[in-house]
């Protein structure tokens, strides 16, 4: 990140990234250039006073896989949340307060448009010309699926050309920044300065630290905030934001799927078809979208009056790209939230249904044809996906008639020229009885076809929720809130009700697609509302400790300046699934291991389990670095201290044989926020380096 000092390779040897861990003690190791002085066993709390919000307005951007949007609130009138203006364009029959997450660059890589404008302009281009333009759709998925994310990671446009991902994300955020600022200024009576605005960007809770840092870097590049004022930007976790908003709900603002028990698609008394409750939900949704300003409760909503202190609930954020689950406990009387189990979920969003549709087309028309059509007629391919998206929203479990999807004329024409036969003949030859051909140029998807497209994704979502529900920490959950764009789907609603309706109450907010956006605004107004979070991974640093014969393996022996050290020891900061309260800090003191050292690189390691001792253990990986600059010459090393004085449980920071000349580096880490924060201080010079760990340079 911008405020982290870059390592100077002249003053510090850094191990090669792809070098395997040496197994011979003769090989010098420099990735552990610090020795611990005072390992403290657990986080300690540093009470930070609740400060008045120093910002005049909070702007939240919900950067979604399929659709995105922004909302804002003035701190003087924080009970009113203003949604963004209606967008130009849009699909027939779909009420929109968010814009599709698609972006268009000109052939010379300049930003052209975002959302409906990008989609419609691309659609209207001449097919030959369209092949030179760069259209990006649902590109957020790439950040979740890339295991080695860096600033150089690339995205592929529909036409196959590649661009750095950070540039594409920055273009999108810059677009939202300009729109939001104009709207905020239109509604503000005073002149707003840039530093008066707090920005909030939402990310899935299951995203790892590199992806969160990536969004922060994109925001810096887009000019939302300066890297010198990192606190002006908050990263909000999507299900957590939804949970914050759900605290405010009143009974008339939700659909309770648990109120009507069902048997074979009918109520118990057999009178009312099941999906009328979904029709009611959709009608309420349409009505609520006519208003652009939402008022929220100043305290907690009446829904919570039924919750006792200590009651638990689950928020399932079912979005375009991921399903994201979080478990919270509400703390009365202050109404703060406590996370009970680390965030879980996976890449099981509504996009899974789109991919299943593409696979079905490949099965009917041949994968080579579909790939060729996408490459040669990219705009027509986008048309086809839009047509499917609109029909996908209307799919419901009790639907008797088929869903019609228009095939673009260029698809029918291109197939005839490419294959020498009609689309209808291809359908007949495929023996796919669940898809029919209509003489009006449409594919007719029967109910069985829609089930086949939806079921793999829905089964994964339900399985994830069920697996979470049986965890001991989650036992006794009272409510399950379904939020996110995919939660609008009657197909998903019915599946979740069938599987879980008897174990807890299933609640769907009316404006379910906007729940995260509203919650992100509330989070920006008060980031202290989530008081306790769970660590998703074990984090620590690699250190040298005094070598103890019989306890440490010989292949970890390192001799430096005539002294025996055990290298590669993982000094744990926090453990996976450990509860960490907001403001709690973990402190360590270290001393440089070499005379004359001018820079210290503290490598951060992580593991998905807690059963690790060394940084070379299976499953442990280097995930980040903190850099501390030591410009002054190092004082000469004092005589060796008596055995056991450095490292281990007995290592002390001051006094003793080490004397006052021993150089002490004190590192402080905070794990209770949505991002990990680090500071390190050279005690001798009181010089501090504020550093969010750099997770993107590995």
C-alpha positions as CSV (number, residue, x, y, z in Angstrom):
1,X,0.0,0.0,0.0
2,X,1.1,3.6,-0.4
3,X,2.1,4.0,3.2
4,X,4.2,0.9,3.5
5,X,8.0,1.3,3.0
6,X,9.2,-0.9,0.1
7,X,12.1,-3.2,1.0
8,X,15.6,-2.2,-0.1
9,X,17.3,-5.3,-1.4
10,X,20.8,-3.8,-0.8
11,X,20.2,-3.7,3.0
12,X,18.2,-6.8,3.4
13,X,18.3,-10.2,1.8
14,X,14.8,-11.4,0.8
15,X,14.2,-15.1,0.0
16,X,13.1,-15.9,-3.5
17,X,9.4,-16.4,-3.8
18,X,9.6,-19.8,-5.5
19,X,12.5,-21.1,-3.5
20,X,11.6,-24.2,-1.5
21,X,12.1,-24.0,2.2
22,X,15.7,-25.1,2.9
23,X,16.1,-28.3,5.0
24,X,19.7,-27.9,5.8
25,X,20.9,-25.8,8.7
26,X,23.8,-24.7,6.6
27,X,21.5,-22.6,4.4
28,X,21.2,-19.1,5.8
29,X,17.6,-17.9,6.1
30,X,16.7,-14.3,6.1
31,X,12.9,-14.3,6.0
32,X,12.9,-14.3,9.8
33,X,14.9,-11.2,10.5
34,X,13.5,-10.5,13.9
35,X,13.5,-12.3,17.2
36,X,10.6,-12.0,19.7
37,X,11.2,-10.2,23.0
38,X,7.8,-10.2,24.6
39,X,5.3,-12.5,23.0
40,X,2.0,-11.7,24.6
41,X,-0.4,-14.7,24.5
42,X,-3.8,-13.0,23.7
43,X,-5.3,-9.8,22.3
44,X,-5.7,-7.1,24.9
45,X,-8.4,-4.4,24.7
46,X,-7.6,-0.8,24.0
47,X,-10.8,1.1,24.6
48,X,-11.2,3.6,21.8
49,X,-13.6,6.4,22.7
50,X,-16.7,6.7,20.6
51,X,-16.1,9.8,18.5
52,X,-18.6,12.1,16.9
53,X,-18.6,11.3,13.2
54,X,-16.1,13.7,11.6
55,X,-17.8,13.4,8.2
56,X,-20.8,15.4,6.9
57,X,-22.0,12.7,4.5
58,X,-21.6,8.9,4.1
59,X,-21.7,7.5,0.6
60,X,-21.9,3.7,0.2
61,X,-21.2,1.8,-3.0
62,X,-22.6,-1.7,-3.3
63,X,-20.3,-3.2,-6.0
64,X,-22.2,-6.3,-6.9
65,X,-21.5,-9.1,-9.4
66,X,-24.6,-8.6,-11.5
67,X,-25.8,-5.1,-10.3
68,X,-24.3,-2.2,-8.5
69,X,-25.5,1.0,-6.9
70,X,-24.9,3.7,-4.3
71,X,-26.8,5.4,-1.5
72,X,-25.9,8.2,0.9
73,X,-27.0,9.8,4.1
74,X,-26.2,13.2,5.7
75,X,-24.8,12.8,9.3
76,X,-27.1,15.6,10.5
77,X,-30.1,13.6,9.3
78,X,-28.9,10.0,9.6
79,X,-32.3,8.4,9.7
80,X,-32.9,9.3,6.0
81,X,-31.1,7.1,3.4
82,X,-31.2,8.5,-0.1
83,X,-31.0,6.0,-2.9
84,X,-29.4,6.9,-6.2
85,X,-31.4,8.4,-9.1
86,X,-33.1,6.1,-11.5
87,X,-30.9,5.0,-14.3
88,X,-31.5,5.6,-18.0
89,X,-32.4,2.5,-19.9
90,X,-33.3,-0.7,-18.1
91,X,-35.1,-3.9,-19.0
92,X,-38.8,-4.1,-19.6
93,X,-40.7,-5.5,-16.6
94,X,-37.7,-5.1,-14.2
95,X,-37.9,-2.3,-11.7
96,X,-34.3,-1.1,-11.2
97,X,-32.6,1.0,-8.5
98,X,-29.3,-0.6,-9.3
99,X,-27.4,-0.7,-12.5
100,X,-26.0,-3.8,-14.2
101,X,-22.3,-4.2,-13.4
102,X,-21.0,-3.9,-16.9
103,X,-18.4,-1.5,-18.3
104,X,-17.4,-0.5,-21.8
105,X,-13.9,0.8,-22.9
106,X,-13.2,2.2,-26.4
107,X,-10.8,0.4,-28.7
108,X,-8.0,2.6,-27.4
109,X,-8.8,1.6,-23.8
110,X,-10.5,4.8,-22.7
111,X,-13.5,4.7,-20.4
112,X,-16.8,5.0,-22.3
113,X,-19.7,4.1,-20.1
114,X,-21.0,1.9,-17.3
115,X,-24.3,0.0,-16.6
116,X,-27.3,0.3,-18.8
117,X,-25.6,3.0,-21.0
118,X,-22.6,0.6,-21.6
119,X,-24.9,-2.3,-22.4
120,X,-27.2,-0.4,-24.7
121,X,-24.4,1.3,-26.6
122,X,-22.5,-2.0,-27.1
123,X,-25.7,-3.6,-28.3
124,X,-26.2,-0.9,-30.9
125,X,-22.7,-1.1,-32.4
126,X,-22.2,-2.7,-35.8
127,X,-21.1,-6.3,-35.2
128,X,-17.8,-5.8,-37.0
129,X,-17.1,-2.6,-35.0
130,X,-18.2,-4.2,-31.7
131,X,-15.3,-6.7,-32.0
132,X,-12.8,-3.9,-31.3
133,X,-14.6,-2.5,-28.2
134,X,-13.9,-3.9,-24.7
135,X,-17.1,-4.9,-22.8
136,X,-16.8,-6.3,-19.3
137,X,-19.6,-8.0,-17.6
138,X,-19.9,-9.6,-14.1
139,X,-16.2,-9.0,-13.7
140,X,-16.2,-9.0,-9.9
141,X,-16.2,-12.8,-9.9
142,X,-12.5,-12.7,-11.1
143,X,-11.4,-11.2,-7.8
144,X,-12.9,-14.0,-5.8
145,X,-11.7,-16.8,-8.0
146,X,-8.1,-15.6,-8.4
147,X,-5.9,-17.3,-5.8
148,X,-2.8,-15.2,-6.6
149,X,-4.4,-11.8,-6.9
150,X,-2.0,-8.9,-7.5
151,X,-2.0,-5.4,-8.9
152,X,-1.1,-6.9,-12.3
153,X,-4.0,-9.4,-12.4
154,X,-5.9,-9.0,-15.8
155,X,-9.5,-9.2,-16.9
156,X,-10.6,-10.5,-20.2
157,X,-13.2,-8.5,-22.2
158,X,-15.9,-10.2,-24.2
159,X,-13.8,-9.8,-27.3
160,X,-10.9,-11.6,-25.7
161,X,-8.6,-8.5,-25.1
162,X,-7.1,-8.3,-21.7
163,X,-6.7,-5.2,-19.4
164,X,-5.4,-4.9,-15.8
165,X,-8.2,-5.6,-13.4
166,X,-7.3,-2.7,-11.2
167,X,-7.9,-0.2,-14.1
168,X,-11.4,-1.7,-14.8
169,X,-12.4,-1.5,-11.1
170,X,-11.1,2.0,-10.8
171,X,-13.1,3.1,-13.9
172,X,-16.3,1.7,-12.3
173,X,-15.6,3.4,-8.9
174,X,-14.8,6.7,-10.6
175,X,-18.1,6.5,-12.4
176,X,-20.0,6.0,-9.1
177,X,-17.9,8.8,-7.5
178,X,-18.9,11.3,-10.1
179,X,-22.6,10.4,-10.0
180,X,-22.8,10.3,-6.3
181,X,-20.9,13.6,-5.7
182,X,-23.2,15.4,-8.2
183,X,-26.3,14.0,-6.4
184,X,-25.0,14.7,-2.9
185,X,-24.1,18.3,-3.9
186,X,-27.6,18.8,-5.4
187,X,-29.2,17.9,-2.1
188,X,-26.7,19.6,0.2
189,X,-27.3,23.2,1.4
190,X,-23.5,23.8,2.1
191,X,-20.4,23.4,0.0
192,X,-18.9,20.0,0.6
193,X,-15.2,19.4,0.7
194,X,-13.7,16.0,-0.4
195,X,-12.5,15.2,3.1
196,X,-16.1,15.6,4.5
197,X,-17.3,12.5,2.7
198,X,-16.8,9.0,4.1
199,X,-16.9,6.3,1.5
200,X,-18.0,2.7,2.1
201,X,-17.4,-0.1,-0.4
202,X,-19.1,-3.5,0.1
203,X,-17.3,-6.8,-0.4
204,X,-18.3,-10.4,0.3
205,X,-17.4,-11.6,3.8
206,X,-15.7,-14.7,2.4
207,X,-13.2,-12.5,0.5
208,X,-9.6,-12.8,1.8
209,X,-7.4,-9.9,2.7
210,X,-5.8,-9.5,-0.7
211,X,-9.2,-9.0,-2.4
212,X,-10.2,-6.4,0.3
213,X,-6.9,-4.5,-0.3
214,X,-7.4,-4.7,-4.0
215,X,-10.7,-2.8,-3.7
216,X,-9.0,-0.2,-1.5
217,X,-6.2,0.3,-4.0
218,X,-8.9,0.6,-6.8
219,X,-10.6,3.3,-4.7
220,X,-7.3,5.2,-4.3
221,X,-6.7,4.9,-8.1
222,X,-10.3,6.2,-8.7
223,X,-9.7,9.2,-6.5
224,X,-12.4,8.4,-3.9
225,X,-9.9,9.1,-1.1
226,X,-6.2,9.7,-0.8
227,X,-3.9,7.0,0.4
228,X,-2.8,9.5,3.1
229,X,-6.3,9.4,4.6
230,X,-7.1,5.6,4.7
231,X,-9.7,6.1,7.4
232,X,-11.9,8.0,5.0
233,X,-12.7,4.7,3.2
234,X,-14.4,1.8,5.0
235,X,-14.6,-1.7,3.5
236,X,-18.0,-3.2,4.6
237,X,-18.8,-6.9,4.6
238,X,-22.0,-7.6,2.6
239,X,-23.9,-9.9,5.0
240,X,-22.7,-7.8,7.9
241,X,-24.1,-4.7,6.3
242,X,-27.4,-6.5,5.7
243,X,-27.5,-7.6,9.3
244,X,-27.0,-4.0,10.5
245,X,-30.0,-2.9,8.4
246,X,-32.1,-5.9,9.5
247,X,-31.8,-4.6,13.1
248,X,-34.0,-1.7,12.0
249,X,-36.8,-3.6,10.3
250,X,-40.4,-3.2,11.3
251,X,-42.9,-6.1,10.9
252,X,-44.6,-4.5,7.9
253,X,-41.3,-4.3,6.0
254,X,-40.7,-8.0,5.8
255,X,-42.2,-11.2,4.4
256,X,-42.2,-14.0,6.9
257,X,-42.0,-17.2,4.9
258,X,-42.5,-19.3,8.1
259,X,-46.0,-18.0,8.8
260,X,-47.6,-20.4,6.3
261,X,-46.6,-24.0,6.7
262,X,-46.9,-25.8,3.4
263,X,-47.7,-29.3,2.2
264,X,-47.4,-30.2,-1.5
265,X,-47.4,-26.6,-2.5
266,X,-50.6,-25.7,-0.7
267,X,-51.3,-24.3,2.8
268,X,-52.1,-26.9,5.4
269,X,-55.8,-26.2,4.9
270,X,-55.2,-26.8,1.2
271,X,-56.8,-23.5,0.1
272,X,-54.1,-21.1,-1.1
273,X,-51.4,-21.9,-3.6
274,X,-48.0,-21.5,-2.1
275,X,-46.6,-18.9,-4.5
276,X,-49.2,-16.2,-3.6
277,X,-47.0,-15.2,-0.7
278,X,-44.2,-14.7,-3.3
279,X,-46.6,-12.6,-5.4
280,X,-47.3,-10.5,-2.4
281,X,-43.5,-10.1,-1.7
282,X,-42.9,-9.0,-5.3
283,X,-45.8,-6.5,-5.2
284,X,-44.5,-5.0,-2.0
285,X,-41.0,-4.9,-3.6
286,X,-42.4,-3.0,-6.6
287,X,-44.2,-0.5,-4.5
288,X,-41.2,0.2,-2.2
289,X,-39.1,1.0,-5.3
290,X,-41.1,4.0,-6.2
291,X,-39.6,5.9,-3.3
292,X,-36.0,7.0,-3.3
293,X,-35.6,8.0,0.3
294,X,-36.0,5.5,3.1
295,X,-36.4,6.3,6.7
296,X,-34.9,3.9,9.3
297,X,-35.6,3.4,13.0
298,X,-33.4,5.4,15.3
299,X,-33.2,2.4,17.7
300,X,-33.9,-1.2,16.7
301,X,-37.0,-2.2,14.8
302,X,-40.0,-3.9,16.4
303,X,-39.0,-7.2,14.8
304,X,-36.3,-7.3,17.5
305,X,-38.7,-6.9,20.4
306,X,-39.2,-10.7,20.0
307,X,-35.5,-11.3,20.5
308,X,-34.1,-11.9,23.9
309,X,-30.5,-10.8,24.8
310,X,-28.3,-13.6,23.5
311,X,-30.6,-14.8,20.7
312,X,-28.9,-15.7,17.5
313,X,-29.7,-15.2,13.8
314,X,-28.2,-16.0,10.4
315,X,-28.0,-13.6,7.5
316,X,-27.7,-15.4,4.1
317,X,-26.6,-13.0,1.4
318,X,-27.5,-14.7,-1.8
319,X,-26.0,-12.5,-4.5
320,X,-24.9,-12.8,-8.1
321,X,-21.5,-14.3,-7.5
322,X,-21.4,-15.7,-4.0
323,X,-23.5,-16.9,-1.1
324,X,-22.2,-15.3,2.0
325,X,-23.3,-16.5,5.5
326,X,-22.8,-14.7,8.8
327,X,-24.1,-15.5,12.3
328,X,-24.8,-12.7,14.7
329,X,-26.0,-12.2,18.2
330,X,-27.7,-9.0,19.2
331,X,-26.4,-7.4,22.4
332,X,-29.0,-5.4,24.4
333,X,-29.5,-2.7,25.5
334,X,-26.9,-1.1,23.2
335,X,-28.1,-3.0,20.1
336,X,-24.5,-3.9,19.0
337,X,-23.8,-7.1,17.2
338,X,-21.4,-10.0,18.0
339,X,-20.3,-12.4,15.3
340,X,-20.6,-16.0,16.5
341,X,-18.9,-18.0,13.7
342,X,-16.4,-17.1,11.0
343,X,-17.9,-16.0,7.7
344,X,-18.6,-18.9,5.4
345,X,-20.0,-19.5,1.9
346,X,-18.8,-19.9,-1.6
347,X,-19.1,-19.1,-5.3
348,X,-22.8,-20.2,-5.5
349,X,-24.6,-17.1,-6.7
350,X,-27.2,-16.5,-9.4
351,X,-24.4,-16.5,-12.0
352,X,-24.4,-20.2,-11.6
353,X,-27.8,-20.4,-13.2
354,X,-26.4,-18.3,-16.2
355,X,-23.5,-20.7,-16.5
356,X,-25.9,-23.6,-16.5
357,X,-27.9,-22.0,-19.3
358,X,-24.6,-21.5,-21.3
359,X,-23.7,-25.2,-20.7
360,X,-27.2,-26.2,-22.0
361,X,-26.7,-24.1,-25.2
362,X,-23.3,-25.8,-25.7
363,X,-25.0,-29.2,-25.3
364,X,-27.6,-28.3,-28.0
365,X,-25.5,-26.3,-30.5
366,X,-22.0,-27.5,-29.7
367,X,-19.4,-25.8,-27.6
368,X,-17.2,-24.9,-30.5
369,X,-20.2,-23.0,-32.1
370,X,-21.0,-21.1,-28.9
371,X,-17.4,-20.1,-28.4
372,X,-17.1,-19.0,-32.0
373,X,-20.4,-17.0,-31.7
374,X,-19.2,-15.3,-28.5
375,X,-16.0,-14.2,-30.2
376,X,-17.5,-13.2,-33.6
377,X,-20.8,-11.7,-32.4
378,X,-20.1,-10.5,-28.9
379,X,-22.9,-7.9,-28.8
380,X,-25.5,-10.5,-29.9
381,X,-24.2,-12.9,-27.2
382,X,-24.8,-10.1,-24.6
383,X,-28.3,-9.7,-26.0
384,X,-29.0,-13.4,-25.4
385,X,-27.7,-13.3,-21.8
386,X,-29.9,-10.2,-21.1
387,X,-33.0,-12.1,-22.5
388,X,-32.2,-15.0,-20.3
389,X,-31.6,-12.8,-17.2
390,X,-35.1,-11.2,-17.6
391,X,-36.8,-14.5,-17.9
392,X,-34.8,-16.0,-15.1
393,X,-36.3,-13.5,-12.7
394,X,-39.8,-14.7,-13.5
395,X,-39.1,-18.4,-12.9
396,X,-41.2,-19.8,-10.0
397,X,-41.7,-23.3,-8.7
398,X,-45.4,-23.6,-9.5
399,X,-45.2,-22.2,-13.0
400,X,-47.1,-24.5,-15.5
401,X,-46.3,-22.8,-18.8
402,X,-42.8,-22.7,-20.5
403,X,-40.5,-19.6,-20.4
404,X,-39.8,-18.1,-23.8
405,X,-36.3,-16.8,-24.6
406,X,-35.8,-14.9,-27.8
407,X,-32.8,-15.9,-29.8
408,X,-31.1,-13.0,-31.6
409,X,-31.6,-13.1,-35.4
410,X,-27.8,-13.1,-35.8
411,X,-27.6,-16.3,-33.7
412,X,-30.1,-18.1,-36.0
413,X,-28.4,-16.7,-39.1
414,X,-24.8,-17.5,-37.8
415,X,-25.8,-21.1,-36.9
416,X,-27.3,-21.7,-40.3
417,X,-24.2,-20.4,-42.1
418,X,-21.8,-22.1,-39.6
419,X,-23.5,-25.5,-39.5
420,X,-25.5,-25.5,-42.7
421,X,-28.8,-26.3,-40.9
422,X,-31.5,-24.6,-38.9
423,X,-31.6,-24.0,-35.1
424,X,-34.8,-26.1,-35.0
425,X,-33.0,-29.1,-36.6
426,X,-30.2,-28.7,-33.9
427,X,-32.8,-28.9,-31.2
428,X,-34.4,-32.0,-32.6
429,X,-31.0,-33.7,-33.0
430,X,-29.9,-32.9,-29.5
431,X,-32.8,-35.0,-28.0
432,X,-33.2,-32.4,-25.3
433,X,-37.0,-32.8,-24.8
434,X,-37.2,-30.2,-22.0
435,X,-36.3,-27.4,-24.5
436,X,-38.7,-26.7,-27.4
437,X,-38.6,-24.5,-30.4
438,X,-41.2,-21.8,-31.1
439,X,-41.9,-20.7,-34.7
440,X,-41.6,-17.1,-33.5
441,X,-37.8,-17.6,-33.0
442,X,-37.8,-18.5,-29.4
443,X,-36.4,-21.2,-27.2
444,X,-39.2,-22.6,-24.9
445,X,-37.8,-23.7,-21.6
446,X,-40.2,-26.1,-19.7
447,X,-40.5,-26.2,-15.9
448,X,-38.1,-29.2,-15.9
449,X,-35.5,-27.2,-17.9
450,X,-35.7,-24.3,-15.4
451,X,-35.4,-26.7,-12.5
452,X,-32.3,-28.3,-14.2
453,X,-30.7,-24.8,-14.5
454,X,-31.5,-23.6,-11.0
455,X,-31.1,-26.8,-8.9
456,X,-27.2,-27.2,-8.8
457,X,-26.8,-23.6,-7.4
458,X,-29.8,-23.8,-5.1
459,X,-28.7,-27.2,-3.7
460,X,-25.3,-25.7,-2.9
461,X,-26.8,-22.7,-1.1
462,X,-29.2,-24.8,1.0
463,X,-26.4,-27.3,1.8
464,X,-24.2,-24.4,3.0
465,X,-26.9,-23.0,5.2
466,X,-27.7,-26.5,6.6
467,X,-24.1,-27.2,7.4
468,X,-23.8,-23.9,9.2
469,X,-26.9,-24.6,11.2
470,X,-25.5,-27.8,12.8
471,X,-22.4,-26.0,14.2
472,X,-22.5,-25.9,18.0
473,X,-21.9,-22.1,18.0
474,X,-25.0,-21.7,15.7
475,X,-27.3,-24.0,17.6
476,X,-30.6,-22.4,18.5
477,X,-30.9,-19.8,15.8
478,X,-34.2,-18.1,15.8
479,X,-34.2,-16.2,12.5
480,X,-32.8,-16.7,9.0
481,X,-32.7,-13.5,6.9
482,X,-32.5,-14.0,3.2
483,X,-31.0,-11.0,1.4
484,X,-29.2,-10.1,-1.8
485,X,-30.5,-10.1,-5.4
486,X,-30.9,-13.8,-5.7
487,X,-33.1,-13.9,-2.6
488,X,-35.8,-12.3,-4.8
489,X,-36.1,-15.7,-6.7
490,X,-39.2,-17.7,-5.8
491,X,-37.2,-20.8,-6.8
492,X,-34.6,-20.1,-4.0
493,X,-37.2,-18.9,-1.5
494,X,-39.2,-22.1,-1.8
495,X,-36.1,-24.4,-1.5
496,X,-34.9,-22.6,1.6
497,X,-38.4,-22.7,3.2
498,X,-38.8,-26.4,2.4
499,X,-35.4,-27.2,4.0
500,X,-35.3,-24.9,7.0
501,X,-38.9,-23.6,7.5
502,X,-39.5,-25.9,10.5
503,X,-36.3,-25.0,12.4
504,X,-36.3,-21.2,12.3
505,X,-38.3,-18.2,11.0
506,X,-37.3,-17.2,7.4
507,X,-37.5,-13.5,6.9
508,X,-37.1,-11.6,3.6
509,X,-37.0,-7.8,3.7
510,X,-39.3,-6.1,1.1
511,X,-36.5,-4.3,-0.6
512,X,-34.3,-7.3,-0.5
513,X,-31.9,-6.3,-3.3
514,X,-31.2,-3.0,-1.5
515,X,-30.7,-4.3,2.0
516,X,-26.9,-4.4,1.8
517,X,-26.7,-0.9,0.3
518,X,-28.8,0.6,3.1
519,X,-26.8,-1.4,5.7
520,X,-23.5,-0.2,4.3
521,X,-24.7,3.4,4.8
522,X,-25.6,2.6,8.4
523,X,-22.2,1.0,8.9
524,X,-20.5,4.2,7.6
525,X,-22.5,6.3,10.0
526,X,-21.4,4.0,12.9
527,X,-18.6,1.5,12.2
528,X,-18.6,0.4,15.9
529,X,-22.0,-1.4,15.6
530,X,-20.3,-4.8,15.1
531,X,-18.5,-5.2,18.4
532,X,-17.0,-8.7,18.1
533,X,-15.9,-10.5,14.9
534,X,-14.4,-14.0,14.3
535,X,-11.0,-14.4,12.7
536,X,-11.3,-16.3,9.4
537,X,-7.7,-17.5,9.6
538,X,-4.7,-18.0,12.0
539,X,-2.2,-15.2,11.5
540,X,1.3,-14.8,12.8
541,X,4.9,-13.9,12.1
542,X,7.9,-16.1,11.4
543,X,10.6,-15.6,14.1
544,X,13.9,-17.0,15.4
545,X,13.9,-18.4,18.9
546,X,16.8,-19.8,21.0
547,X,17.4,-23.4,19.7
548,X,16.6,-26.0,22.4
549,X,18.1,-29.4,21.8
550,X,15.5,-32.2,21.8
551,X,12.6,-29.8,21.4
552,X,13.4,-28.3,18.1
553,X,14.2,-30.4,15.0
554,X,17.8,-30.2,13.7
555,X,16.8,-29.0,10.3
556,X,15.5,-25.8,11.9
557,X,18.9,-25.0,13.4
558,X,20.5,-21.7,12.2
559,X,23.8,-20.4,13.5
560,X,24.2,-16.6,13.4
561,X,27.1,-14.7,15.0
562,X,28.1,-17.9,16.8
563,X,24.7,-18.4,18.4
564,X,22.2,-21.2,17.8
565,X,18.7,-20.2,16.7
566,X,15.6,-22.2,15.8
567,X,14.2,-20.7,12.6
568,X,10.7,-20.8,11.0
569,X,8.8,-20.6,14.3
570,X,5.2,-19.3,13.8
571,X,4.6,-16.7,16.5
572,X,0.8,-16.7,16.5
573,X,-1.1,-13.4,16.7
574,X,-4.7,-14.7,16.5
575,X,-6.2,-18.1,15.8
576,X,-8.8,-19.2,13.3
577,X,-12.4,-18.6,14.6
578,X,-11.1,-16.7,17.6
579,X,-13.4,-13.9,18.9
580,X,-11.8,-10.5,18.6
581,X,-13.5,-7.4,19.9
582,X,-13.3,-4.0,18.1
583,X,-10.3,-2.1,19.4
584,X,-8.6,-5.2,20.8
585,X,-4.9,-5.2,19.9
586,X,-2.2,-7.8,19.8
587,X,1.3,-6.5,20.8
588,X,4.7,-8.0,20.2
589,X,8.2,-6.6,20.8
590,X,11.1,-7.7,18.6
591,X,14.7,-7.0,18.2
592,X,16.6,-7.0,14.8
593,X,18.6,-10.2,14.4
594,X,21.6,-8.6,12.6
595,X,24.1,-5.9,13.4
596,X,23.7,-2.7,11.3
597,X,20.2,-3.7,10.0
598,X,18.6,-0.7,8.2
599,X,15.2,-2.2,7.3
600,X,13.1,-4.8,9.0
601,X,10.7,-6.9,7.0
602,X,8.1,-8.6,9.1
603,X,6.5,-11.4,7.1
604,X,3.0,-12.3,7.9
605,X,1.8,-15.9,7.6
606,X,-1.6,-17.4,7.7
607,X,-3.2,-20.8,8.0
608,X,-6.8,-22.1,7.8
609,X,-6.1,-24.3,10.9
610,X,-4.6,-23.6,14.3
611,X,-2.6,-26.8,14.4
612,X,0.6,-25.4,13.2
613,X,4.1,-24.8,14.8
614,X,6.4,-23.7,12.0
615,X,5.9,-21.5,9.0
616,X,7.0,-24.4,6.8
617,X,4.1,-26.6,8.1
618,X,1.6,-27.8,5.4
619,X,-1.2,-25.2,4.9
620,X,0.9,-22.3,6.1
621,X,1.6,-19.6,3.6
622,X,3.2,-16.2,3.5
623,X,0.4,-13.7,2.9
624,X,1.7,-10.3,3.6
625,X,4.5,-8.0,4.8
626,X,5.0,-5.1,7.1
627,X,8.1,-3.0,6.5
628,X,9.8,-0.8,9.1
629,X,12.5,1.7,8.1
630,X,15.5,2.0,10.5
631,X,17.5,4.9,9.1
632,X,19.9,5.4,12.0
633,X,23.0,3.2,12.3
634,X,22.5,0.3,14.6
635,X,24.4,0.4,17.9
636,X,26.9,-2.4,18.3
637,X,25.4,-5.6,19.8
638,X,25.9,-6.0,23.5
639,X,27.6,-9.2,24.9
640,X,25.4,-12.3,24.6
641,X,22.7,-12.5,27.3
642,X,22.5,-15.5,29.5
643,X,20.7,-18.6,28.0
644,X,17.0,-18.2,27.5
645,X,16.9,-14.4,27.6
646,X,15.8,-14.0,24.0
647,X,12.5,-15.5,22.7
648,X,10.3,-18.0,24.3
649,X,8.0,-17.3,27.1
650,X,10.7,-15.8,29.3
651,X,12.0,-13.2,26.8
652,X,11.9,-9.8,28.4
653,X,12.1,-6.5,26.6
654,X,14.1,-4.4,29.0
655,X,16.9,-4.4,31.5
656,X,19.1,-7.4,32.2
657,X,22.2,-8.2,30.3
658,X,20.7,-6.7,27.2
659,X,20.9,-3.3,28.7
660,X,19.2,-0.1,27.3
661,X,21.1,-0.4,23.9
662,X,19.0,-3.4,22.8
663,X,16.9,-2.2,20.0
664,X,13.2,-2.9,20.5
665,X,10.6,-2.9,17.7
666,X,7.0,-2.9,19.0
667,X,4.3,-4.1,16.6
668,X,0.6,-3.7,17.2
669,X,-2.1,-5.5,15.2
670,X,-5.8,-5.0,15.2
671,X,-8.0,-7.9,14.0
672,X,-11.4,-6.7,15.1
673,X,-12.2,-4.5,12.0
674,X,-13.2,-5.6,8.5
675,X,-9.5,-5.1,7.5
676,X,-6.4,-6.0,9.4
677,X,-4.5,-2.9,10.7
678,X,-0.9,-2.8,11.7
679,X,1.4,-0.3,13.3
680,X,5.0,-0.8,14.4
681,X,7.2,1.5,16.5
682,X,11.0,1.7,16.9
683,X,11.0,2.3,20.6
684,X,14.5,3.9,20.6
685,X,13.5,6.6,18.0
686,X,9.7,6.5,18.7
687,X,9.5,6.3,14.9
688,X,6.2,4.7,13.8
689,X,5.1,3.3,10.5
690,X,1.4,2.9,10.0
691,X,0.9,0.0,7.7
692,X,-2.1,-2.0,6.6
693,X,-0.3,-5.1,5.6
694,X,0.6,-5.5,2.0
695,X,-1.2,-8.6,0.8
696,X,-0.9,-7.9,-3.0
697,X,2.8,-8.4,-3.5
698,X,3.2,-12.1,-2.9
